[in-house]
């Protein structure tokens, strides 16, 4: 799932199969393994909102029935700004 470059960026990709528990596990792994960016397919959503991610992770998904998107660490987001 992951690619780790020693000099700068860690990123990954995961298909969550619209599973709520997979969203929870990814949120825990995102923090534990210190990912910068993760692309996501088929996330779990409720009322057209992707759920189960803490505020330390910025979420970028389409507003209506999201099928794919990106999770970006707040630290990277602030560094790029």
Buried (B, 14 or more C-beta within 10 A) or exposed (E): EEEEEEEEEBBBBBBBEEBBEBBBBBBEBBBEEEBBBBBBEBBBBEEEEBBBBEEEBBBBBEEEEBEBBBBBBEEBBEEEE
